[in-house]
Amino acid sequence: MGFASFIQMVPFVLVHLGKPEIETISTVFTGIYFGFVVYRGKSFWPAFIIHFFINVFFVAIVNLKH
């Protein structure tokens, strides 16, 4: 499980390159966490749902500030 989480984290980080630096750096840890969630849940859906709600939350925060 451990090594696979690090391997899948690499493309996750690469997809986020070009975004703000803090987001790109945080994807290293988030990618490992999502790998763990997928492994434990034996499905990508829990990680997908978590990622979806994180995105909704940040979009809402950005829109509320403007």
NORNORWO-V386985 format. One record per pair of residues at least 6 apart in sequence whose ideal C-beta (glycine too) atoms are under 8 Angstrom apart, sorted by sequence separation. I is the first residue (numbers start at 1). J is the second residue. If there is no record, write none. Layout:
<<I | J> <I | J>>
//
This chain:
<<18 | 24> <38 | 44> <41 | 47> <16 | 23> <17 | 24> <16 | 24> <38 | 46> <37 | 46> <38 | 47> <37 | 47> <13 | 24> <16 | 27> <34 | 47> <37 | 50> <13 | 27> <12 | 27> <13 | 28> <34 | 50> <34 | 51> <9 | 27> <12 | 30> <13 | 31> <9 | 28> <12 | 31> <10 | 31> <9 | 31> <12 | 34> <8 | 31> <9 | 32> <5 | 31> <6 | 32> <8 | 34> <9 | 35> <5 | 32> <8 | 35> <6 | 35> <5 | 35> <8 | 38> <4 | 35> <5 | 36> <1 | 35> <5 | 39> <1 | 36> <4 | 39> <1 | 39>>
//
